[in-house]
Amino acid sequence: VKVSELEMFAMSNMSSGACTRMRNCDVIRQREVATFVVLAQNQRRNTSWTWAVIDTHLQERQSTAFLGGSMTQNESNPDMHYFNLSVNYRGTHIISVFADGIEVPFSPVLLQVVAAECSEPNTVPNLVGLCEGAENTVWIGGHYVPLSTVLVGVFIPLLALVCLGVYLLFRHKMHKADSQWMIKEDELSYGTSPEILGQGTFGLVVKASYRGTNVAVKRILPSLDRAHNYSKFRMAIRMSEAAFMSPQTTMDNRFDRSGTAEQFPGIEGSHQPMHDYSARGGGGGGGGKRRGKKGP
């Protein structure tokens, strides 16, 4: 077989010219079908043309694989023979062409197989070109979904439910704690004629009965000018503090001679008399007279 009378082409790469010995003839993807054409001019019509592929990418396989078969003659052009092949494994593969069992001069040629393309999101081709879920993905609803998306989609609602549960539990605990201090108005009994125990700027203190126990209840008086009353109340407190904390004021002149507490502005009502023990030496005061020890 003369070299000038034989040529081999890859149908997908015809513009690059004929394939040459031990050179890359075509590049295809995993599981993609490639077609090769052999032009045998002035050859016997009864020549048997065959082909074989040897997978040399041993890093991904445990053994070398062989593919092959007979070529098909073109009916309109008897000098043209073609064959189709598809390879599942990535890497470089060797294609050999034989005429009546004898390898032709341009053979073998190289075929480069690259990774297959996956149209489904989050998928990658496996060793044999089948698309499967990428790393850190899960199969949900007919699609591969990133694990991070699943965790976020589950964690955020779960966290919201936990926060809501904690909030409701906190509200329940607070309500339960407050219920021990909340007094219902219908549980207070003032009698037919309420007894007033005292009167202040903002309300009255009346006597009442709560669950069989006598208690004092502060009742707020309605006011048209709460801010004014509050100001008067604060002023009364300041004057009281100033009067009692002044260093020039002694215990003797904080009370009048009748023993009644001074009336401070803004505070109404009478007070119980307070007795002065400073001159009598009572109570722990040091104002009483000391008895000296009699001399001999």
SELUMMI-165635 format. One record per residue (C-alpha): x, z, y; residue in one letter. Coordinates in steps of 0.02 Angstrom, whole numbers, plus 32768, in hexadecimal, padded with zeros to 4 digits. Example, Ala and Ser with C-alpha at 12.3 -4.5 7.8 and 13.67 -1.06 7.14 Angstrom:
BEGIN
<marpa><x>8267</x><z>8186</z><y>7F1F</y><type>A</type></marpa>
<marpa><x>82AC</x><z>8165</z><y>7FCB</y><type>S</type></marpa>
This chain:
BEGIN
<marpa><x>8000</x><z>8000</z><y>8000</y><type>V</type></marpa>
<marpa><x>804C</x><z>7FC9</z><y>80A5</y><type>K</type></marpa>
<marpa><x>804C</x><z>8043</z><y>8136</y><type>V</type></marpa>
<marpa><x>8016</x><z>7FBF</z><y>81B3</y><type>S</type></marpa>
<marpa><x>7F7D</x><z>7F9C</z><y>814B</y><type>E</type></marpa>
<marpa><x>7F3E</x><z>8051</z><y>8149</y><type>L</type></marpa>
<marpa><x>7EFC</x><z>80BC</z><y>81D7</y><type>E</type></marpa>
<marpa><x>7E96</x><z>815B</z><y>81E0</y><type>M</type></marpa>
<marpa><x>7E2B</x><z>8193</z><y>8272</y><type>F</type></marpa>
<marpa><x>7DC1</x><z>8229</z><y>829D</y><type>A</type></marpa>
<marpa><x>7D16</x><z>81ED</z><y>82D7</y><type>M</type></marpa>
<marpa><x>7D0D</x><z>8274</z><y>835E</y><type>S</type></marpa>
<marpa><x>7DB9</x><z>8246</z><y>839F</y><type>N</type></marpa>
<marpa><x>7DC6</x><z>8189</z><y>838F</y><type>M</type></marpa>
<marpa><x>7E0E</x><z>8175</z><y>843D</y><type>S</type></marpa>
<marpa><x>7EAB</x><z>81D5</z><y>840A</y><type>S</type></marpa>
<marpa><x>7EDC</x><z>8151</z><y>838D</y><type>G</type></marpa>
<marpa><x>7F04</x><z>8158</z><y>82D6</y><type>A</type></marpa>
<marpa><x>7F37</x><z>81F7</z><y>827E</y><type>C</type></marpa>
<marpa><x>7FF0</x><z>820A</z><y>8255</y><type>T</type></marpa>
<marpa><x>8047</x><z>8265</z><y>81CA</y><type>R</type></marpa>
<marpa><x>804D</x><z>8324</z><y>81DE</y><type>M</type></marpa>
<marpa><x>8000</x><z>831A</z><y>828B</y><type>R</type></marpa>
<marpa><x>7F5F</x><z>8365</z><y>82C6</y><type>N</type></marpa>
<marpa><x>7ED7</x><z>82E2</z><y>82AD</y><type>C</type></marpa>
<marpa><x>7E3D</x><z>8342</z><y>82EA</y><type>D</type></marpa>
<marpa><x>7DFC</x><z>83EB</z><y>8326</y><type>V</type></marpa>
<marpa><x>7D55</x><z>8428</z><y>82E8</y><type>I</type></marpa>
<marpa><x>7CF6</x><z>84CC</z><y>82E2</y><type>R</type></marpa>
<marpa><x>7CCA</x><z>8531</z><y>8249</y><type>Q</type></marpa>
<marpa><x>7C3E</x><z>84E0</z><y>81E4</y><type>R</type></marpa>
<marpa><x>7C41</x><z>8447</z><y>8254</y><type>E</type></marpa>
<marpa><x>7C3B</x><z>83A1</z><y>81F8</y><type>V</type></marpa>
<marpa><x>7CCC</x><z>832B</z><y>821D</y><type>A</type></marpa>
<marpa><x>7CCF</x><z>8273</z><y>81EE</y><type>T</type></marpa>
<marpa><x>7D70</x><z>8214</z><y>81C7</y><type>F</type></marpa>
<marpa><x>7D83</x><z>8159</z><y>81B3</y><type>V</type></marpa>
<marpa><x>7E0A</x><z>80FE</z><y>8150</y><type>V</type></marpa>
<marpa><x>7E29</x><z>8047</z><y>8178</y><type>L</type></marpa>
<marpa><x>7E79</x><z>7FF0</z><y>80E3</y><type>A</type></marpa>
<marpa><x>7E99</x><z>7F3A</z><y>810F</y><type>Q</type></marpa>
<marpa><x>7EC3</x><z>7EB9</z><y>8089</y><type>N</type></marpa>
<marpa><x>7EAF</x><z>7F3A</z><y>7FFF</y><type>Q</type></marpa>
<marpa><x>7E62</x><z>7F1F</z><y>7F55</y><type>R</type></marpa>
<marpa><x>7DA7</x><z>7F31</z><y>7F5A</y><type>R</type></marpa>
<marpa><x>7DA5</x><z>7F9E</z><y>7EBF</y><type>N</type></marpa>
<marpa><x>7E22</x><z>801F</z><y>7F02</y><type>T</type></marpa>
<marpa><x>7DE9</x><z>80D2</z><y>7EE9</y><type>S</type></marpa>
<marpa><x>7DFA</x><z>8135</z><y>7F8B</y><type>W</type></marpa>
<marpa><x>7DF7</x><z>81F2</z><y>7F82</y><type>T</type></marpa>
<marpa><x>7E1F</x><z>8282</z><y>7FF5</y><type>W</type></marpa>
<marpa><x>7E4B</x><z>833B</z><y>7FE5</y><type>A</type></marpa>
<marpa><x>7E59</x><z>83CE</z><y>805D</y><type>V</type></marpa>
<marpa><x>7ECC</x><z>8462</z><y>8042</y><type>I</type></marpa>
<marpa><x>7EA7</x><z>8500</z><y>80A4</y><type>D</type></marpa>
<marpa><x>7F4F</x><z>8549</z><y>80D6</y><type>T</type></marpa>
<marpa><x>7F0B</x><z>85D8</z><y>813E</y><type>H</type></marpa>
<marpa><x>7F37</x><z>8658</z><y>80BB</y><type>L</type></marpa>
<marpa><x>7F32</x><z>86EB</z><y>8136</y><type>Q</type></marpa>
<marpa><x>7E73</x><z>86EA</z><y>8131</y><type>E</type></marpa>
<marpa><x>7E5F</x><z>86BD</z><y>8079</y><type>R</type></marpa>
<marpa><x>7E9F</x><z>86FE</z><y>7FD5</y><type>Q</type></marpa>
<marpa><x>7EC2</x><z>8652</z><y>7F8C</y><type>S</type></marpa>
<marpa><x>7ED4</x><z>859B</z><y>7FBF</y><type>T</type></marpa>
<marpa><x>7E33</x><z>8537</z><y>7FBB</y><type>A</type></marpa>
<marpa><x>7E24</x><z>8481</z><y>7F8B</y><type>F</type></marpa>
<marpa><x>7DA0</x><z>8407</z><y>7FC7</y><type>L</type></marpa>
<marpa><x>7D98</x><z>8350</z><y>7F9F</y><type>G</type></marpa>
<marpa><x>7D37</x><z>82BC</z><y>7F62</y><type>G</type></marpa>
<marpa><x>7D23</x><z>8201</z><y>7F65</y><type>S</type></marpa>
<marpa><x>7D13</x><z>819B</z><y>8003</y><type>M</type></marpa>
<marpa><x>7C7A</x><z>8130</z><y>802A</y><type>T</type></marpa>
<marpa><x>7C93</x><z>8077</z><y>804C</y><type>Q</type></marpa>
<marpa><x>7C3F</x><z>802B</z><y>80E4</y><type>N</type></marpa>
<marpa><x>7BC4</x><z>7FA6</z><y>80AF</y><type>E</type></marpa>
<marpa><x>7BDD</x><z>7F37</z><y>8148</y><type>S</type></marpa>
<marpa><x>7C9C</x><z>7F49</z><y>8146</y><type>N</type></marpa>
<marpa><x>7CE9</x><z>7F59</z><y>8098</y><type>P</type></marpa>
<marpa><x>7D92</x><z>7F87</z><y>80E3</y><type>D</type></marpa>
<marpa><x>7D4A</x><z>8026</z><y>812E</y><type>M</type></marpa>
<marpa><x>7D37</x><z>80C6</z><y>80CA</y><type>H</type></marpa>
<marpa><x>7CFD</x><z>816D</z><y>810E</y><type>Y</type></marpa>
<marpa><x>7CE0</x><z>8220</z><y>80D7</y><type>F</type></marpa>
<marpa><x>7C93</x><z>82BD</z><y>8123</y><type>N</type></marpa>
<marpa><x>7CD4</x><z>836E</z><y>8113</y><type>L</type></marpa>
<marpa><x>7CAA</x><z>841A</z><y>8154</y><type>S</type></marpa>
<marpa><x>7D1D</x><z>84B0</z><y>814D</y><type>V</type></marpa>
<marpa><x>7CE2</x><z>8564</z><y>815E</y><type>N</type></marpa>
<marpa><x>7D88</x><z>85B8</z><y>817C</y><type>Y</type></marpa>
<marpa><x>7DEB</x><z>85B6</z><y>821D</y><type>R</type></marpa>
<marpa><x>7E9E</x><z>8578</z><y>8220</y><type>G</type></marpa>
<marpa><x>7F03</x><z>84DD</z><y>81F8</y><type>T</type></marpa>
<marpa><x>7ED0</x><z>8475</z><y>8162</y><type>H</type></marpa>
<marpa><x>7F29</x><z>83E3</z><y>810E</y><type>I</type></marpa>
<marpa><x>7ECA</x><z>8341</z><y>80E7</y><type>I</type></marpa>
<marpa><x>7F14</x><z>82CF</z><y>8065</y><type>S</type></marpa>
<marpa><x>7ED9</x><z>821C</z><y>8042</y><type>V</type></marpa>
<marpa><x>7EF4</x><z>81C4</z><y>7F9C</y><type>F</type></marpa>
<marpa><x>7EE3</x><z>8110</z><y>7F64</y><type>A</type></marpa>
<marpa><x>7ECD</x><z>8105</z><y>7EA7</y><type>D</type></marpa>
<marpa><x>7F14</x><z>81B6</z><y>7E9C</y><type>G</type></marpa>
<marpa><x>7FB0</x><z>818F</z><y>7F04</y><type>I</type></marpa>
<marpa><x>7FC3</x><z>81E0</z><y>7FAF</y><type>E</type></marpa>
<marpa><x>7FC9</x><z>8160</z><y>8039</y><type>V</type></marpa>
<marpa><x>805B</x><z>815A</z><y>80B4</y><type>P</type></marpa>
<marpa><x>8002</x><z>81A6</z><y>814C</y><type>F</type></marpa>
<marpa><x>7FC6</x><z>823A</z><y>80E3</y><type>S</type></marpa>
<marpa><x>7FBD</x><z>82CD</z><y>80F5</y><type>P</type></marpa>
<marpa><x>7F73</x><z>82F1</z><y>81A0</y><type>V</type></marpa>
<marpa><x>7F42</x><z>8396</z><y>81EF</y><type>L</type></marpa>
<marpa><x>7E95</x><z>83D6</z><y>821D</y><type>L</type></marpa>
<marpa><x>7E82</x><z>846A</z><y>8294</y><type>Q</type></marpa>
<marpa><x>7DE7</x><z>84D7</z><y>827B</y><type>V</type></marpa>
<marpa><x>7DB9</x><z>8551</z><y>8306</y><type>V</type></marpa>
<marpa><x>7D35</x><z>85D9</z><y>8312</y><type>A</type></marpa>
<marpa><x>7C7E</x><z>85A6</z><y>830F</y><type>A</type></marpa>
<marpa><x>7C0F</x><z>85B9</z><y>83A8</y><type>E</type></marpa>
<marpa><x>7B82</x><z>8638</z><y>83A4</y><type>C</type></marpa>
<marpa><x>7AED</x><z>8619</z><y>8415</y><type>S</type></marpa>
<marpa><x>7A9E</x><z>86C3</z><y>83F8</y><type>E</type></marpa>
<marpa><x>7AD9</x><z>8748</z><y>8474</y><type>P</type></marpa>
<marpa><x>7B49</x><z>87D3</z><y>8435</y><type>N</type></marpa>
<marpa><x>7B7A</x><z>8772</z><y>8399</y><type>T</type></marpa>
<marpa><x>7C21</x><z>8732</z><y>835A</y><type>V</type></marpa>
<marpa><x>7C52</x><z>86C1</z><y>82C7</y><type>P</type></marpa>
<marpa><x>7C91</x><z>8717</z><y>822C</y><type>N</type></marpa>
<marpa><x>7D19</x><z>86DC</z><y>81B4</y><type>L</type></marpa>
<marpa><x>7CB0</x><z>864D</z><y>816E</y><type>V</type></marpa>
<marpa><x>7C61</x><z>8618</z><y>8214</y><type>G</type></marpa>
<marpa><x>7BBB</x><z>8674</z><y>8207</y><type>L</type></marpa>
<marpa><x>7B81</x><z>86CD</z><y>82A6</y><type>C</type></marpa>
<marpa><x>7B6B</x><z>8788</z><y>8299</y><type>E</type></marpa>
<marpa><x>7B5E</x><z>881B</z><y>830D</y><type>G</type></marpa>
<marpa><x>7BF5</x><z>8841</z><y>8377</y><type>A</type></marpa>
<marpa><x>7C4C</x><z>88E8</z><y>836F</y><type>E</type></marpa>
<marpa><x>7BE7</x><z>897C</z><y>83AF</y><type>N</type></marpa>
<marpa><x>7B40</x><z>8922</z><y>83A3</y><type>T</type></marpa>
<marpa><x>7AA2</x><z>894A</z><y>8341</y><type>V</type></marpa>
<marpa><x>7A17</x><z>88DC</z><y>82FF</y><type>W</type></marpa>
<marpa><x>7975</x><z>8903</z><y>835C</y><type>I</type></marpa>
<marpa><x>78DA</x><z>8897</z><y>8366</y><type>G</type></marpa>
<marpa><x>792D</x><z>87FB</z><y>8322</y><type>G</type></marpa>
<marpa><x>79C2</x><z>8803</z><y>8398</y><type>H</type></marpa>
<marpa><x>7A6A</x><z>8857</z><y>83A2</y><type>Y</type></marpa>
<marpa><x>7A6E</x><z>88D6</z><y>842E</y><type>V</type></marpa>
<marpa><x>7B0A</x><z>8931</z><y>8470</y><type>P</type></marpa>
<marpa><x>7B13</x><z>89E3</z><y>8435</y><type>L</type></marpa>
<marpa><x>7B31</x><z>8A1E</z><y>84E7</y><type>S</type></marpa>
<marpa><x>7A8B</x><z>89D2</z><y>851D</y><type>T</type></marpa>
<marpa><x>7A32</x><z>8A28</z><y>848E</y><type>V</type></marpa>
<marpa><x>7A82</x><z>8ACF</z><y>84B7</y><type>L</type></marpa>
<marpa><x>7A54</x><z>8AC0</z><y>856E</y><type>V</type></marpa>
<marpa><x>79A3</x><z>8A88</z><y>8544</y><type>G</type></marpa>
<marpa><x>798D</x><z>8B1C</z><y>84CF</y><type>V</type></marpa>
<marpa><x>79F5</x><z>8BA0</z><y>8528</y><type>F</type></marpa>
<marpa><x>79A6</x><z>8B8F</z><y>85D5</y><type>I</type></marpa>
<marpa><x>78F0</x><z>8BA5</z><y>859A</y><type>P</type></marpa>
<marpa><x>7927</x><z>8C30</z><y>8526</y><type>L</type></marpa>
<marpa><x>7983</x><z>8C86</z><y>85B4</y><type>L</type></marpa>
<marpa><x>78E9</x><z>8C73</z><y>8622</y><type>A</type></marpa>
<marpa><x>787C</x><z>8CC2</z><y>859B</y><type>L</type></marpa>
<marpa><x>78F7</x><z>8D52</z><y>8587</y><type>V</type></marpa>
<marpa><x>78FC</x><z>8D6F</z><y>8643</y><type>C</type></marpa>
<marpa><x>783E</x><z>8D6A</z><y>864A</y><type>L</type></marpa>
<marpa><x>7834</x><z>8DE6</z><y>85BB</y><type>G</type></marpa>
<marpa><x>78B0</x><z>8E5B</z><y>860F</y><type>V</type></marpa>
<marpa><x>7851</x><z>8E4E</z><y>86B3</y><type>Y</type></marpa>
<marpa><x>77A9</x><z>8E73</z><y>865F</y><type>L</type></marpa>
<marpa><x>77F5</x><z>8F05</z><y>8600</y><type>L</type></marpa>
<marpa><x>7840</x><z>8F48</z><y>86A2</y><type>F</type></marpa>
<marpa><x>7798</x><z>8F39</z><y>86FB</y><type>R</type></marpa>
<marpa><x>7744</x><z>8F91</z><y>866B</y><type>H</type></marpa>
<marpa><x>77C2</x><z>901F</z><y>866F</y><type>K</type></marpa>
<marpa><x>77B2</x><z>9030</z><y>872B</y><type>M</type></marpa>
<marpa><x>76F5</x><z>902F</z><y>8723</y><type>H</type></marpa>
<marpa><x>76F9</x><z>90B1</z><y>8699</y><type>K</type></marpa>
<marpa><x>7771</x><z>911D</z><y>86FE</y><type>A</type></marpa>
<marpa><x>770B</x><z>9109</z><y>879D</y><type>D</type></marpa>
<marpa><x>766B</x><z>9135</z><y>8744</y><type>S</type></marpa>
<marpa><x>76AD</x><z>91E6</z><y>872D</y><type>Q</type></marpa>
<marpa><x>76B6</x><z>91FA</z><y>87EA</y><type>W</type></marpa>
<marpa><x>761F</x><z>9195</z><y>881F</y><type>M</type></marpa>
<marpa><x>7587</x><z>9201</z><y>8841</y><type>I</type></marpa>
<marpa><x>74D9</x><z>91B8</z><y>8839</y><type>K</type></marpa>
<marpa><x>746E</x><z>91E8</z><y>88CD</y><type>E</type></marpa>
<marpa><x>73D8</x><z>9211</z><y>8861</y><type>D</type></marpa>
<marpa><x>7440</x><z>9299</z><y>880B</y><type>E</type></marpa>
<marpa><x>744F</x><z>92F9</z><y>88AF</y><type>L</type></marpa>
<marpa><x>73C3</x><z>9373</z><y>88DA</y><type>S</type></marpa>
<marpa><x>73B5</x><z>93B4</z><y>898D</y><type>Y</type></marpa>
<marpa><x>7318</x><z>941A</z><y>8978</y><type>G</type></marpa>
<marpa><x>7280</x><z>9412</z><y>89E9</y><type>T</type></marpa>
<marpa><x>72E1</x><z>9447</z><y>8A84</y><type>S</type></marpa>
<marpa><x>739A</x><z>9419</z><y>8A7F</y><type>P</type></marpa>
<marpa><x>7412</x><z>94A1</z><y>8AB5</y><type>E</type></marpa>
<marpa><x>7493</x><z>9468</z><y>8B34</y><type>I</type></marpa>
<marpa><x>753D</x><z>94B6</z><y>8B13</y><type>L</type></marpa>
<marpa><x>759A</x><z>9466</z><y>8BA1</y><type>G</type></marpa>
<marpa><x>759E</x><z>93D8</z><y>8C1D</y><type>Q</type></marpa>
<marpa><x>762B</x><z>9364</z><y>8C51</y><type>G</type></marpa>
<marpa><x>7645</x><z>92CC</z><y>8CBD</y><type>T</type></marpa>
<marpa><x>7614</x><z>9251</z><y>8C36</y><type>F</type></marpa>
<marpa><x>7595</x><z>92AE</z><y>8BCC</y><type>G</type></marpa>
<marpa><x>7546</x><z>9348</z><y>8B85</y><type>L</type></marpa>
<marpa><x>7578</x><z>93B4</z><y>8AF3</y><type>V</type></marpa>
<marpa><x>74DE</x><z>93EA</z><y>8A93</y><type>V</type></marpa>
<marpa><x>74C3</x><z>9453</z><y>89F9</y><type>K</type></marpa>
<marpa><x>7489</x><z>93FA</z><y>895B</y><type>A</type></marpa>
<marpa><x>747B</x><z>9412</z><y>88A0</y><type>S</type></marpa>
<marpa><x>74D7</x><z>939D</z><y>8829</y><type>Y</type></marpa>
<marpa><x>74B4</x><z>93B3</z><y>8770</y><type>R</type></marpa>
<marpa><x>748B</x><z>9469</z><y>8789</y><type>G</type></marpa>
<marpa><x>7522</x><z>948E</z><y>87F8</y><type>T</type></marpa>
<marpa><x>751A</x><z>94B2</z><y>88B2</y><type>N</type></marpa>
<marpa><x>7582</x><z>9435</z><y>8912</y><type>V</type></marpa>
<marpa><x>75A3</x><z>9405</z><y>89C7</y><type>A</type></marpa>
<marpa><x>7578</x><z>9353</z><y>89F7</y><type>V</type></marpa>
<marpa><x>75BC</x><z>92FA</z><y>8A8F</y><type>K</type></marpa>
<marpa><x>7537</x><z>9286</z><y>8AD9</y><type>R</type></marpa>
<marpa><x>7572</x><z>9206</z><y>8B57</y><type>I</type></marpa>
<marpa><x>750C</x><z>91FE</z><y>8BF7</y><type>L</type></marpa>
<marpa><x>74DC</x><z>9154</z><y>8C3B</y><type>P</type></marpa>
<marpa><x>753D</x><z>9126</z><y>8CD6</y><type>S</type></marpa>
<marpa><x>7536</x><z>9097</z><y>8D52</y><type>L</type></marpa>
<marpa><x>75EB</x><z>90AB</z><y>8D83</y><type>D</type></marpa>
<marpa><x>7654</x><z>90D4</z><y>8CEB</y><type>R</type></marpa>
<marpa><x>76F6</x><z>90A2</z><y>8D3F</y><type>A</type></marpa>
<marpa><x>76D5</x><z>911C</z><y>8DCE</y><type>H</type></marpa>
<marpa><x>76AF</x><z>91AB</z><y>8D57</y><type>N</type></marpa>
<marpa><x>7748</x><z>9184</z><y>8CEF</y><type>Y</type></marpa>
<marpa><x>77B3</x><z>9187</z><y>8D8B</y><type>S</type></marpa>
<marpa><x>776B</x><z>9230</z><y>8DBC</y><type>K</type></marpa>
<marpa><x>778C</x><z>9271</z><y>8D0E</y><type>F</type></marpa>
<marpa><x>7841</x><z>9238</z><y>8D10</y><type>R</type></marpa>
<marpa><x>7859</x><z>9286</z><y>8DBC</y><type>M</type></marpa>
<marpa><x>7813</x><z>932A</z><y>8D7F</y><type>A</type></marpa>
<marpa><x>788C</x><z>932A</z><y>8CED</y><type>I</type></marpa>
<marpa><x>7920</x><z>9308</z><y>8D60</y><type>R</type></marpa>
<marpa><x>78EC</x><z>9393</z><y>8DD8</y><type>M</type></marpa>
<marpa><x>78D7</x><z>940A</z><y>8D47</y><type>S</type></marpa>
<marpa><x>7983</x><z>93E1</z><y>8D03</y><type>E</type></marpa>
<marpa><x>79D0</x><z>93F1</z><y>8DB0</y><type>A</type></marpa>
<marpa><x>797F</x><z>9499</z><y>8DCE</y><type>A</type></marpa>
<marpa><x>79B6</x><z>94E2</z><y>8D28</y><type>F</type></marpa>
<marpa><x>7A64</x><z>9495</z><y>8D21</y><type>M</type></marpa>
<marpa><x>7A9A</x><z>94BB</z><y>8DD4</y><type>S</type></marpa>
<marpa><x>7B2E</x><z>9536</z><y>8DD6</y><type>P</type></marpa>
<marpa><x>7AEC</x><z>9589</z><y>8E75</y><type>Q</type></marpa>
<marpa><x>7A49</x><z>95B5</z><y>8E1F</y><type>T</type></marpa>
<marpa><x>7A4A</x><z>9659</z><y>8DC0</y><type>T</type></marpa>
<marpa><x>79D5</x><z>9697</z><y>8D3C</y><type>M</type></marpa>
<marpa><x>798D</x><z>9715</z><y>8DB9</y><type>D</type></marpa>
<marpa><x>7950</x><z>9696</z><y>8E3B</y><type>N</type></marpa>
<marpa><x>790E</x><z>9613</z><y>8DC1</y><type>R</type></marpa>
<marpa><x>786D</x><z>9676</z><y>8DB6</y><type>F</type></marpa>
<marpa><x>7802</x><z>96C5</z><y>8E39</y><type>D</type></marpa>
<marpa><x>77E3</x><z>977E</z><y>8E42</y><type>R</type></marpa>
<marpa><x>7742</x><z>9775</z><y>8DE1</y><type>S</type></marpa>
<marpa><x>77A2</x><z>9733</z><y>8D49</y><type>G</type></marpa>
<marpa><x>7748</x><z>968B</z><y>8D4A</y><type>T</type></marpa>
<marpa><x>77AE</x><z>95EA</z><y>8D2F</y><type>A</type></marpa>
<marpa><x>77C6</x><z>957C</z><y>8DC8</y><type>E</type></marpa>
<marpa><x>774F</x><z>94E9</z><y>8DDA</y><type>Q</type></marpa>
<marpa><x>77AD</x><z>9444</z><y>8DDA</y><type>F</type></marpa>
<marpa><x>7760</x><z>93A8</z><y>8E29</y><type>P</type></marpa>
<marpa><x>7703</x><z>9339</z><y>8DAF</y><type>G</type></marpa>
<marpa><x>76E3</x><z>93C2</z><y>8D2D</y><type>I</type></marpa>
<marpa><x>763B</x><z>9415</z><y>8D36</y><type>E</type></marpa>
<marpa><x>75F7</x><z>94AF</z><y>8CDF</y><type>G</type></marpa>
<marpa><x>762C</x><z>9563</z><y>8CD1</y><type>S</type></marpa>
<marpa><x>76B3</x><z>95AF</z><y>8C65</y><type>H</type></marpa>
<marpa><x>76CB</x><z>9653</z><y>8C10</y><type>Q</type></marpa>
<marpa><x>7731</x><z>96D0</z><y>8C76</y><type>P</type></marpa>
<marpa><x>77E8</x><z>96DE</z><y>8C4F</y><type>M</type></marpa>
<marpa><x>7837</x><z>9788</z><y>8C65</y><type>H</type></marpa>
<marpa><x>78DF</x><z>97A6</z><y>8CB4</y><type>D</type></marpa>
<marpa><x>7952</x><z>980B</z><y>8C44</y><type>Y</type></marpa>
<marpa><x>79EE</x><z>97F7</z><y>8CAD</y><type>S</type></marpa>
<marpa><x>79DC</x><z>989F</z><y>8D07</y><type>A</type></marpa>
<marpa><x>79A7</x><z>98FD</z><y>8C6B</y><type>R</type></marpa>
<marpa><x>7A34</x><z>98CC</z><y>8BF8</y><type>G</type></marpa>
<marpa><x>79BE</x><z>9888</z><y>8B75</y><type>G</type></marpa>
<marpa><x>79C9</x><z>97F0</z><y>8B09</y><type>G</type></marpa>
<marpa><x>7A86</x><z>97D3</z><y>8AFF</y><type>G</type></marpa>
<marpa><x>7A9C</x><z>97C3</z><y>8BBC</y><type>G</type></marpa>
<marpa><x>7B2F</x><z>981B</z><y>8C0B</y><type>G</type></marpa>
<marpa><x>7AD6</x><z>984C</z><y>8CAE</y><type>G</type></marpa>
<marpa><x>7AA5</x><z>9901</z><y>8C7A</y><type>G</type></marpa>
<marpa><x>7B02</x><z>999D</z><y>8CAC</y><type>K</type></marpa>
<marpa><x>7B89</x><z>99DC</z><y>8C39</y><type>R</type></marpa>
<marpa><x>7B9A</x><z>9A91</z><y>8C0C</y><type>R</type></marpa>
<marpa><x>7C49</x><z>9AD1</z><y>8C1E</y><type>G</type></marpa>
<marpa><x>7C96</x><z>9B4D</z><y>8BAC</y><type>K</type></marpa>
<marpa><x>7C8D</x><z>9BFA</z><y>8BEC</y><type>K</type></marpa>
<marpa><x>7D31</x><z>9C49</z><y>8C15</y><type>G</type></marpa>
<marpa><x>7D69</x><z>9CE9</z><y>8BCD</y><type>P</type></marpa>
